[in-house]
Amino acid sequence: MLDHLRQKVISLFSSVSTVMISTYGPAGIQAGNFPCRAAGLRLYLLVPRASELLFNIEYRPEVIATTLEWQLNGTAFIVPADRADGEPVVLSLSQLPDSDWCEVVEILPSRLQIHPVDPALLSETIDIQEINPE
């Protein structure tokens, strides 16, 4: 069953190319839509350096990432430049337009709430920490 949940989460993450991320911190409540890529159970976003979201993440790394079908609670951090050169998912983000003025943010997920578009289907919550042995 845990492998089934892992595959479901990976499939949901890999099916999106943009997510809305929300933060709260010294810059107040901040939210924005950003390009993203998935690598297993992790999400990577390309966030402009001038964004107040980065300021909030440095002080309070808890974030919420949202799409039409799901909402993810997790912990975010800015990927150091030396690490960014060696990871394929980060390299794919660095090839996007305007990436020279952005930072890559990694989200380590803790809980995923799935809200199907079809109202006849039930919502589902997956505690990712329990299925992720890392």
DRENPA-3360 file (N, C-alpha, C; in nm, 2 decimals, always signed):
BEGIN
1 = MLDHLRQK = +0.08/-0.12/+0.00/+0.00/+0.00/+0.00/+0.09/+0.13/+0.00 ~ +0.20/+0.13/+0.07/+0.28/+0.25/+0.07/+0.34/+0.28/-0.06 ~ +0.37/+0.17/-0.14/+0.42/+0.20/-0.27/+0.32/+0.26/-0.36 ~ +0.19/+0.21/-0.34/+0.08/+0.27/-0.42/+0.06/+0.42/-0.39 ~ +0.07/+0.46/-0.26/+0.06/+0.60/-0.22/+0.18/+0.68/-0.28 ~ +0.30/+0.62/-0.27/+0.42/+0.69/-0.32/+0.40/+0.72/-0.47 ~ +0.35/+0.62/-0.55/+0.34/+0.63/-0.69/+0.23/+0.73/-0.72 ~ +0.12/+0.74/-0.64/+0.01/+0.83/-0.66/+0.07/+0.98/-0.64;
9 = VISLFSSV = +0.14/+1.00/-0.54/+0.20/+1.13/-0.51/+0.30/+1.17/-0.63 ~ +0.38/+1.08/-0.67/+0.48/+1.11/-0.77/+0.41/+1.14/-0.90 ~ +0.30/+1.07/-0.93/+0.22/+1.10/-1.05/+0.16/+1.23/-1.05 ~ +0.10/+1.27/-0.93/+0.03/+1.40/-0.92/+0.14/+1.51/-0.93 ~ +0.25/+1.50/-0.87/+0.36/+1.60/-0.88/+0.41/+1.62/-1.02 ~ +0.43/+1.51/-1.09/+0.49/+1.51/-1.22/+0.39/+1.56/-1.33 ~ +0.26/+1.57/-1.29/+0.16/+1.61/-1.39/+0.15/+1.76/-1.40 ~ +0.21/+1.84/-1.32/+0.20/+1.98/-1.32/+0.33/+2.05/-1.36;
17 = STVMISTY = +0.31/+2.17/-1.42/+0.43/+2.25/-1.45/+0.43/+2.39/-1.38 ~ +0.32/+2.42/-1.31/+0.31/+2.54/-1.24/+0.23/+2.52/-1.11 ~ +0.28/+2.57/-1.00/+0.20/+2.57/-0.88/+0.20/+2.71/-0.81 ~ +0.10/+2.73/-0.73/+0.09/+2.85/-0.65/+0.16/+2.81/-0.51 ~ +0.25/+2.89/-0.47/+0.31/+2.87/-0.34/+0.27/+2.99/-0.25 ~ +0.24/+2.96/-0.12/+0.20/+3.06/-0.02/+0.29/+3.04/+0.10 ~ +0.33/+3.16/+0.15/+0.42/+3.17/+0.27/+0.37/+3.27/+0.36 ~ +0.42/+3.26/+0.48/+0.39/+3.37/+0.58/+0.51/+3.39/+0.66;
25 = GPAGIQAG = +0.55/+3.52/+0.68/+0.67/+3.55/+0.76/+0.68/+3.70/+0.77 ~ +0.80/+3.75/+0.79/+0.82/+3.90/+0.81/+0.76/+3.98/+0.70 ~ +0.75/+3.93/+0.58/+0.70/+4.00/+0.46/+0.54/+3.99/+0.46 ~ +0.48/+3.93/+0.56/+0.34/+3.91/+0.56/+0.30/+3.78/+0.48 ~ +0.18/+3.77/+0.44/+0.13/+3.66/+0.36/+0.17/+3.69/+0.22 ~ +0.23/+3.60/+0.15/+0.28/+3.61/+0.02/+0.23/+3.49/-0.06 ~ +0.19/+3.51/-0.19/+0.16/+3.39/-0.27/+0.19/+3.43/-0.42 ~ +0.22/+3.33/-0.50/+0.25/+3.35/-0.64/+0.25/+3.22/-0.71;
33 = NFPCRAAG = +0.23/+3.22/-0.84/+0.24/+3.11/-0.93/+0.38/+3.10/-0.99 ~ +0.44/+2.98/-0.99/+0.57/+2.97/-1.04/+0.59/+2.84/-1.11 ~ +0.68/+2.83/-1.21/+0.71/+2.71/-1.28/+0.77/+2.61/-1.18 ~ +0.74/+2.48/-1.20/+0.79/+2.38/-1.11/+0.82/+2.25/-1.19 ~ +0.90/+2.17/-1.13/+0.94/+2.04/-1.18/+0.94/+1.95/-1.06 ~ +0.91/+1.82/-1.08/+0.91/+1.72/-0.97/+1.03/+1.62/-0.99 ~ +1.08/+1.58/-0.88/+1.18/+1.47/-0.88/+1.14/+1.38/-0.76 ~ +1.07/+1.27/-0.80/+1.02/+1.18/-0.69/+0.92/+1.25/-0.61;
41 = LRLYLLVP = +0.94/+1.25/-0.48/+0.85/+1.31/-0.38/+0.89/+1.46/-0.35 ~ +0.96/+1.52/-0.43/+1.00/+1.66/-0.41/+0.97/+1.75/-0.52 ~ +0.93/+1.87/-0.49/+0.90/+1.97/-0.59/+1.01/+2.08/-0.59 ~ +1.04/+2.13/-0.71/+1.14/+2.24/-0.73/+1.07/+2.35/-0.80 ~ +1.08/+2.47/-0.76/+1.02/+2.59/-0.82/+1.12/+2.69/-0.85 ~ +1.09/+2.77/-0.95/+1.18/+2.88/-1.00/+1.11/+3.01/-0.95 ~ +1.17/+3.07/-0.85/+1.11/+3.19/-0.79/+1.21/+3.31/-0.81 ~ +1.15/+3.43/-0.86/+1.23/+3.55/-0.88/+1.30/+3.59/-0.75;
49 = RASELLFN = +1.43/+3.63/-0.77/+1.51/+3.68/-0.65/+1.44/+3.80/-0.58 ~ +1.37/+3.88/-0.65/+1.31/+3.99/-0.59/+1.18/+3.96/-0.51 ~ +1.14/+3.83/-0.52/+1.01/+3.79/-0.45/+1.02/+3.79/-0.30 ~ +0.92/+3.85/-0.24/+0.91/+3.85/-0.09/+0.90/+3.70/-0.04 ~ +0.85/+3.61/-0.12/+0.84/+3.47/-0.08/+0.98/+3.42/-0.03 ~ +1.08/+3.45/-0.10/+1.22/+3.40/-0.06/+1.25/+3.45/+0.08 ~ +1.22/+3.58/+0.10/+1.25/+3.64/+0.23/+1.17/+3.56/+0.34 ~ +1.04/+3.53/+0.32/+0.96/+3.46/+0.41/+1.02/+3.32/+0.43;
57 = IEYRPEVI = +1.06/+3.25/+0.33/+1.11/+3.11/+0.34/+1.24/+3.11/+0.42 ~ +1.32/+3.21/+0.41/+1.44/+3.21/+0.50/+1.41/+3.22/+0.65 ~ +1.30/+3.28/+0.68/+1.27/+3.30/+0.82/+1.17/+3.19/+0.87 ~ +1.08/+3.15/+0.78/+0.98/+3.05/+0.82/+0.95/+2.96/+0.70 ~ +1.02/+2.85/+0.70/+1.02/+2.76/+0.58/+0.89/+2.69/+0.55 ~ +0.79/+2.69/+0.63/+0.67/+2.62/+0.61/+0.59/+2.69/+0.49 ~ +0.55/+2.61/+0.39/+0.48/+2.66/+0.28/+0.36/+2.57/+0.24 ~ +0.28/+2.63/+0.16/+0.17/+2.55/+0.10/+0.18/+2.57/-0.05;
65 = ATTLEWQL = +0.18/+2.46/-0.12/+0.18/+2.46/-0.27/+0.04/+2.41/-0.31 ~ -0.02/+2.48/-0.41/-0.16/+2.45/-0.45/-0.17/+2.44/-0.60 ~ -0.25/+2.34/-0.64/-0.30/+2.33/-0.78/-0.45/+2.32/-0.77 ~ -0.51/+2.30/-0.89/-0.65/+2.28/-0.89/-0.70/+2.15/-0.82 ~ -0.61/+2.05/-0.82/-0.64/+1.92/-0.77/-0.59/+1.88/-0.63 ~ -0.49/+1.96/-0.59/-0.43/+1.92/-0.46/-0.37/+2.04/-0.39 ~ -0.34/+2.02/-0.26/-0.28/+2.12/-0.18/-0.17/+2.05/-0.10 ~ -0.05/+2.10/-0.10/+0.07/+2.04/-0.03/+0.12/+2.12/+0.08;
73 = NGTAFIVP = +0.14/+2.07/+0.20/+0.21/+2.13/+0.31/+0.35/+2.08/+0.31 ~ +0.44/+2.17/+0.33/+0.58/+2.12/+0.33/+0.68/+2.23/+0.38 ~ +0.80/+2.19/+0.37/+0.91/+2.28/+0.42/+1.00/+2.31/+0.29 ~ +1.02/+2.44/+0.28/+1.09/+2.49/+0.16/+1.23/+2.54/+0.20 ~ +1.32/+2.53/+0.11/+1.45/+2.60/+0.12/+1.51/+2.64/-0.01 ~ +1.59/+2.74/-0.02/+1.66/+2.78/-0.14/+1.77/+2.69/-0.17 ~ +1.77/+2.63/-0.29/+1.88/+2.54/-0.33/+2.01/+2.62/-0.35 ~ +2.12/+2.58/-0.28/+2.24/+2.65/-0.30/+2.29/+2.64/-0.45;
81 = ADRADGEP = +2.36/+2.74/-0.50/+2.40/+2.74/-0.64/+2.50/+2.62/-0.67 ~ +2.58/+2.59/-0.58/+2.68/+2.48/-0.61/+2.60/+2.34/-0.62 ~ +2.49/+2.33/-0.56/+2.41/+2.20/-0.57/+2.33/+2.21/-0.69 ~ +2.29/+2.32/-0.74/+2.20/+2.34/-0.85/+2.26/+2.29/-0.98 ~ +2.39/+2.29/-0.99/+2.46/+2.25/-1.11/+2.46/+2.10/-1.14 ~ +2.44/+2.02/-1.03/+2.45/+1.88/-1.04/+2.32/+1.80/-1.05 ~ +2.21/+1.86/-1.04/+2.08/+1.79/-1.04/+2.00/+1.81/-1.16 ~ +1.96/+1.71/-1.24/+1.89/+1.72/-1.36/+1.76/+1.81/-1.35;
89 = VVLSLSQL = +1.68/+1.79/-1.24/+1.56/+1.86/-1.23/+1.58/+2.01/-1.22 ~ +1.69/+2.04/-1.14/+1.72/+2.18/-1.12/+1.78/+2.24/-1.26 ~ +1.86/+2.16/-1.33/+1.91/+2.21/-1.46/+1.79/+2.23/-1.56 ~ +1.69/+2.15/-1.55/+1.58/+2.18/-1.64/+1.51/+2.31/-1.61 ~ +1.50/+2.35/-1.48/+1.44/+2.48/-1.45/+1.53/+2.59/-1.49 ~ +1.66/+2.57/-1.48/+1.76/+2.67/-1.52/+1.76/+2.71/-1.67 ~ +1.69/+2.62/-1.75/+1.68/+2.65/-1.89/+1.56/+2.73/-1.93 ~ +1.47/+2.76/-1.83/+1.35/+2.84/-1.86/+1.39/+2.98/-1.87;
97 = PDSDWCEV = +1.30/+3.06/-1.95/+1.33/+3.20/-1.96/+1.33/+3.27/-1.82 ~ +1.41/+3.37/-1.81/+1.42/+3.45/-1.69/+1.49/+3.38/-1.57 ~ +1.54/+3.26/-1.60/+1.60/+3.18/-1.48/+1.72/+3.25/-1.43 ~ +1.78/+3.34/-1.50/+1.90/+3.41/-1.45/+1.87/+3.50/-1.34 ~ +1.74/+3.54/-1.32/+1.70/+3.63/-1.22/+1.62/+3.56/-1.11 ~ +1.64/+3.42/-1.10/+1.56/+3.34/-1.01/+1.64/+3.25/-0.92 ~ +1.58/+3.21/-0.82/+1.64/+3.10/-0.73/+1.55/+2.98/-0.74 ~ +1.62/+2.86/-0.73/+1.54/+2.74/-0.72/+1.51/+2.71/-0.58;
105 = VEILPSRL = +1.38/+2.68/-0.55/+1.33/+2.65/-0.42/+1.29/+2.50/-0.42 ~ +1.34/+2.43/-0.32/+1.30/+2.29/-0.31/+1.19/+2.28/-0.20 ~ +1.09/+2.20/-0.22/+0.99/+2.17/-0.12/+0.99/+2.03/-0.08 ~ +1.02/+2.01/+0.05/+1.01/+1.87/+0.11/+0.87/+1.86/+0.16 ~ +0.79/+1.77/+0.10/+0.65/+1.76/+0.14/+0.62/+1.69/+0.27 ~ +0.52/+1.73/+0.34/+0.48/+1.65/+0.46/+0.34/+1.60/+0.45 ~ +0.25/+1.68/+0.39/+0.11/+1.63/+0.38/+0.05/+1.68/+0.25 ~ -0.02/+1.59/+0.18/-0.09/+1.62/+0.05/-0.23/+1.59/+0.07;
113 = QIHPVDPA = -0.31/+1.69/+0.03/-0.46/+1.68/+0.03/-0.50/+1.69/-0.11 ~ -0.57/+1.58/-0.15/-0.61/+1.57/-0.29/-0.76/+1.60/-0.30 ~ -0.79/+1.69/-0.39/-0.93/+1.74/-0.40/-0.97/+1.71/-0.55 ~ -1.03/+1.60/-0.58/-1.06/+1.57/-0.72/-1.16/+1.67/-0.78 ~ -1.14/+1.70/-0.91/-1.23/+1.79/-0.98/-1.37/+1.74/-0.98 ~ -1.38/+1.61/-0.99/-1.51/+1.54/-1.00/-1.57/+1.54/-0.85 ~ -1.68/+1.61/-0.83/-1.74/+1.62/-0.69/-1.79/+1.48/-0.64 ~ -1.81/+1.39/-0.73/-1.85/+1.25/-0.69/-1.74/+1.17/-0.62;
121 = LLSETIDI = -1.62/+1.21/-0.64/-1.50/+1.14/-0.58/-1.47/+1.20/-0.44 ~ -1.42/+1.12/-0.36/-1.39/+1.17/-0.22/-1.25/+1.23/-0.22 ~ -1.23/+1.33/-0.13/-1.10/+1.39/-0.10/-1.02/+1.29/-0.03 ~ -0.89/+1.31/-0.03/-0.79/+1.22/+0.03/-0.68/+1.29/+0.09 ~ -0.63/+1.25/+0.20/-0.51/+1.31/+0.26/-0.40/+1.20/+0.28 ~ -0.28/+1.24/+0.23/-0.17/+1.15/+0.24/-0.06/+1.21/+0.32 ~ -0.02/+1.15/+0.43/+0.09/+1.20/+0.51/+0.22/+1.14/+0.45 ~ +0.29/+1.23/+0.38/+0.40/+1.19/+0.30/+0.52/+1.15/+0.39;
129 = QEINPE = +0.54/+1.21/+0.50/+0.65/+1.17/+0.59/+0.64/+1.02/+0.62 ~ +0.52/+0.96/+0.63/+0.51/+0.82/+0.67/+0.54/+0.73/+0.55 ~ +0.53/+0.78/+0.42/+0.56/+0.69/+0.31/+0.70/+0.71/+0.26 ~ +0.77/+0.82/+0.31/+0.90/+0.85/+0.26/+1.01/+0.81/+0.36 ~ +1.08/+0.70/+0.33/+1.18/+0.65/+0.43/+1.31/+0.73/+0.43 ~ +1.32/+0.84/+0.35/+1.45/+0.91/+0.35/+1.47/+0.99/+0.48;
% end
